[in-house]
Amino acid sequence: MKQTVLTVQTNEPIAKSVFKMTLTGDLSDVIRPGQFVNLKLDGFYLRRPISVCDKVGNTLTLIYKTVGDGTRALARYEKGKEIDCLTGLGNGYDAALSGDAPLLVGGGVGVPPLYWLARTLIAKGKRVTVILGFNTADEVFFENEFRALGANVVVTTVDGSRGTKGFVTDALAGLDYTYVYTCGPEPMLRALYRATKVDGQYSFERRMGCGFGACMGCTCKTITGNKRICREGPVLTRGEIVWED
């Protein structure tokens, strides 16, 4: 983990209530897809954890949804704004376990961390399929960006306004895959766990206090004991997950 200052380069809407921000600065601690950063916003006590969408050189891409006062304030940040940031948080995905044909499944704001992962896997010669799940067509983002990488992309919407109607699990039929990487709301992760049999890595979304393991506020149960989503996670392997009712 490193505390650093990042500078906003762009910050623009890309879908309903969804913004894409690029920042530059010292990103030496951001080393693998699936990690996150924690932003200190002016006027707010708690930092905001946001998954890393992509990293190229000293440029970081974040995608976030405006769901509260903090993210709405973030959406007003303009080019040149400096943000105090904790970087290199979380364990991230292990791309070495993918097999030849990994399946990446993202739900809503769980989609962004899969982009850097897809780019990494495709660069290794993997045959990547991506399922992107949303509620409605106006919430869909990064479909074209994943296609541009060379991934096979399937979009689902709950209301059927774009792509396959239903949930991400409704798009599994007929797909051939060796491993699953996923990020999204817990009900989606649970449903995907039940609908698939191959091994995989599941990135969990939890409310966080400190974001680096001190407060223990995001602890979850695993087969080897309690783990902190912000520290030992957010990525857990399929075999260690204990689903709590």
C-alpha positions as CSV (number, residue, x, y, z in Angstrom):
1,M,0.0,0.0,0.0
2,K,1.2,3.5,-0.8
3,Q,-0.3,6.9,-0.1
4,T,0.2,9.2,-3.0
5,V,-1.4,12.1,-4.9
6,L,-3.0,11.4,-8.3
7,T,-4.0,14.1,-10.8
8,V,-7.3,14.0,-12.7
9,Q,-6.9,14.0,-16.5
10,T,-10.4,13.2,-17.6
11,N,-13.8,12.6,-15.8
12,E,-16.8,12.0,-17.9
13,P,-20.2,10.1,-18.0
14,I,-20.2,6.9,-20.1
15,A,-23.6,5.4,-19.1
16,K,-26.6,6.2,-16.8
17,S,-25.0,7.4,-13.5
18,V,-21.6,5.9,-14.5
19,F,-18.4,7.9,-14.9
20,K,-15.0,7.1,-16.3
21,M,-12.0,8.9,-14.7
22,T,-8.4,8.8,-15.7
23,L,-5.6,9.9,-13.3
24,T,-1.8,10.1,-13.5
25,G,0.8,9.8,-10.8
26,D,2.9,7.2,-8.9
27,L,1.2,3.8,-9.6
28,S,4.1,1.6,-8.6
29,D,2.0,-0.3,-6.0
30,V,-0.8,-1.1,-8.6
31,I,0.5,-4.4,-9.8
32,R,-2.4,-6.7,-10.8
33,P,-6.0,-6.6,-12.0
34,G,-8.6,-6.8,-9.3
35,Q,-6.9,-4.4,-6.9
36,F,-8.5,-1.2,-5.8
37,V,-7.7,2.4,-4.7
38,N,-9.1,4.4,-1.8
39,L,-9.8,8.1,-2.6
40,K,-9.9,10.9,-0.1
41,L,-12.6,13.3,-1.2
42,D,-12.9,16.9,0.0
43,G,-15.4,17.3,2.8
44,F,-15.8,13.6,3.5
45,Y,-14.3,11.7,6.4
46,L,-14.2,8.2,5.0
47,R,-12.3,7.4,1.8
48,R,-14.1,5.9,-1.2
49,P,-12.8,2.5,-2.4
50,I,-13.0,2.1,-6.2
51,S,-11.8,-0.9,-8.3
52,V,-9.0,-0.3,-10.8
53,C,-10.3,-0.7,-14.3
54,D,-7.0,-0.3,-16.1
55,K,-3.4,0.8,-15.7
56,V,-1.1,1.8,-18.5
57,G,2.2,3.3,-17.5
58,N,1.5,6.1,-15.1
59,T,-2.2,6.4,-16.1
60,L,-5.0,4.8,-14.0
61,T,-8.5,4.3,-15.2
62,L,-11.4,4.2,-12.8
63,I,-15.1,3.6,-13.4
64,Y,-17.6,4.5,-10.7
65,K,-21.3,4.9,-10.2
66,T,-22.8,8.0,-8.6
67,V,-24.8,6.4,-5.7
68,G,-24.3,8.9,-2.9
69,D,-23.0,12.3,-1.9
70,G,-19.4,11.2,-2.2
71,T,-19.5,9.8,-5.7
72,R,-21.6,12.8,-6.8
73,A,-18.9,15.1,-5.5
74,L,-16.3,13.0,-7.3
75,A,-18.2,13.4,-10.6
76,R,-17.6,17.2,-10.4
77,Y,-13.8,16.9,-10.2
78,E,-12.2,18.4,-13.2
79,K,-8.8,18.0,-15.0
80,G,-6.0,19.1,-12.8
81,K,-7.7,18.2,-9.5
82,E,-5.3,16.4,-7.2
83,I,-6.7,13.5,-5.1
84,D,-5.0,12.0,-2.0
85,C,-5.1,8.3,-2.8
86,L,-4.1,4.9,-1.2
87,T,-3.0,2.6,-4.0
88,G,-2.1,-1.1,-4.3
89,L,-4.9,-2.2,-2.0
90,G,-6.3,-5.8,-2.2
91,N,-4.9,-9.0,-3.5
92,G,-6.2,-8.9,-7.1
93,Y,-6.7,-11.8,-9.5
94,D,-4.2,-14.5,-10.3
95,A,-4.2,-14.7,-14.1
96,A,-1.9,-17.7,-14.1
97,L,-4.7,-20.1,-13.2
98,S,-7.0,-19.3,-16.1
99,G,-6.5,-22.3,-18.4
100,D,-6.9,-21.8,-22.2
101,A,-10.5,-20.4,-22.2
102,P,-11.3,-18.3,-19.1
103,L,-14.8,-16.9,-18.6
104,L,-15.1,-13.4,-17.1
105,V,-18.4,-12.4,-15.5
106,G,-19.2,-8.8,-14.3
107,G,-22.4,-7.3,-12.9
108,G,-22.8,-3.5,-13.0
109,V,-19.9,-1.8,-11.3
110,G,-18.3,-5.2,-11.0
111,V,-17.4,-5.0,-14.7
112,P,-14.5,-2.5,-14.5
113,P,-11.8,-4.7,-12.8
114,L,-12.4,-7.4,-15.4
115,Y,-11.1,-5.1,-18.2
116,W,-7.5,-5.1,-17.2
117,L,-7.7,-8.8,-16.5
118,A,-9.2,-9.5,-20.0
119,R,-6.4,-7.4,-21.6
120,T,-3.8,-9.4,-19.6
121,L,-5.3,-12.8,-20.5
122,I,-5.7,-12.0,-24.2
123,A,-2.0,-10.8,-24.3
124,K,-1.1,-14.3,-23.0
125,G,-3.0,-15.9,-25.9
126,K,-6.1,-17.0,-23.9
127,R,-9.5,-17.3,-25.5
128,V,-11.5,-15.0,-23.3
129,T,-15.3,-14.8,-23.1
130,V,-16.9,-12.0,-21.1
131,I,-20.5,-11.8,-19.8
132,L,-21.5,-8.2,-18.8
133,G,-24.7,-8.0,-16.7
134,F,-26.8,-4.9,-16.3
135,N,-30.4,-4.0,-15.4
136,T,-31.3,-1.9,-18.5
137,A,-29.7,-0.9,-21.8
138,D,-28.9,2.6,-20.6
139,E,-26.6,1.2,-17.9
140,V,-24.4,-0.8,-20.3
141,F,-20.8,0.3,-20.6
142,F,-17.5,-1.0,-22.0
143,E,-19.1,-3.6,-24.3
144,N,-17.2,-2.2,-27.3
145,E,-14.0,-1.8,-25.3
146,F,-14.0,-5.5,-24.4
147,R,-14.7,-6.4,-28.0
148,A,-11.8,-4.2,-29.2
149,L,-9.5,-6.3,-27.0
150,G,-10.6,-9.4,-28.9
151,A,-12.9,-10.9,-26.3
152,N,-16.1,-12.8,-27.1
153,V,-18.7,-10.5,-25.4
154,V,-22.2,-11.4,-24.2
155,V,-24.4,-8.7,-22.7
156,T,-27.4,-9.4,-20.4
157,T,-30.1,-7.0,-19.2
158,V,-32.7,-7.9,-16.6
159,D,-35.5,-6.2,-18.6
160,G,-34.3,-7.5,-22.0
161,S,-33.7,-4.1,-23.5
162,R,-30.2,-5.2,-24.7
163,G,-28.6,-8.5,-25.3
164,T,-29.9,-11.6,-23.5
165,K,-32.8,-11.1,-21.2
166,G,-32.2,-12.1,-17.7
167,F,-29.3,-12.5,-15.4
168,V,-25.6,-13.4,-16.2
169,T,-26.4,-17.1,-15.4
170,D,-28.9,-17.1,-18.2
171,A,-26.1,-16.6,-20.7
172,L,-24.0,-19.6,-19.6
173,A,-25.7,-22.2,-21.8
174,G,-23.5,-23.3,-24.6
175,L,-20.3,-21.6,-23.4
176,D,-17.1,-23.5,-23.2
177,Y,-14.7,-22.3,-20.5
178,T,-11.9,-23.5,-18.3
179,Y,-12.0,-21.1,-15.4
180,V,-14.2,-18.3,-14.0
181,Y,-13.2,-14.8,-12.9
182,T,-16.0,-12.7,-11.6
183,C,-16.9,-9.5,-9.7
184,G,-20.3,-8.1,-8.7
185,P,-23.0,-8.1,-6.1
186,E,-23.1,-11.0,-3.8
187,P,-26.4,-12.5,-5.0
188,M,-24.9,-12.6,-8.5
189,L,-21.7,-14.3,-7.2
190,R,-23.7,-16.9,-5.3
191,A,-25.9,-17.7,-8.3
192,L,-22.8,-18.0,-10.5
193,Y,-21.2,-20.3,-8.0
194,R,-24.2,-22.6,-8.1
195,A,-24.5,-22.5,-11.9
196,T,-20.9,-23.4,-12.7
197,K,-18.7,-26.3,-11.7
198,V,-15.2,-25.2,-12.7
199,D,-12.7,-23.5,-10.4
200,G,-12.6,-19.7,-10.2
201,Q,-11.9,-16.5,-8.4
202,Y,-14.7,-14.3,-7.0
203,S,-14.2,-10.6,-6.1
204,F,-16.5,-9.4,-3.4
205,E,-18.0,-6.0,-2.9
206,R,-18.3,-4.9,0.8
207,R,-18.7,-1.6,2.6
208,M,-15.3,-0.6,4.0
209,G,-14.1,1.7,6.7
210,C,-10.3,2.0,6.5
211,G,-9.7,-0.1,3.3
212,F,-6.4,-1.6,4.4
213,G,-7.3,-4.1,7.2
214,A,-7.1,-2.1,10.4
215,C,-10.8,-1.7,11.3
216,M,-11.9,-5.3,10.5
217,G,-15.2,-3.9,9.2
218,C,-15.3,-5.9,6.0
219,T,-14.5,-9.4,7.5
220,C,-16.0,-12.4,5.9
221,K,-16.0,-16.1,6.8
222,T,-13.9,-18.6,4.8
223,I,-13.0,-22.3,5.3
224,T,-9.7,-21.2,6.8
225,G,-11.2,-18.6,9.1
226,N,-12.2,-15.0,8.8
227,K,-10.6,-12.8,6.1
228,R,-10.7,-9.1,5.5
229,I,-12.1,-8.3,2.0
230,C,-10.0,-5.2,1.8
231,R,-6.7,-7.0,2.8
232,E,-6.8,-10.7,2.1
233,G,-9.5,-10.1,-0.6
234,P,-11.4,-8.8,-2.4
235,V,-10.7,-11.9,-4.5
236,L,-11.4,-15.3,-2.9
237,T,-11.0,-18.6,-4.6
238,R,-14.1,-20.7,-5.2
239,G,-12.8,-23.4,-2.8
240,E,-12.5,-21.1,0.2
241,I,-15.8,-19.4,0.0
242,V,-18.3,-20.0,2.9
243,W,-21.7,-18.6,1.9
244,E,-23.5,-17.1,4.9
245,D,-27.3,-17.1,5.0
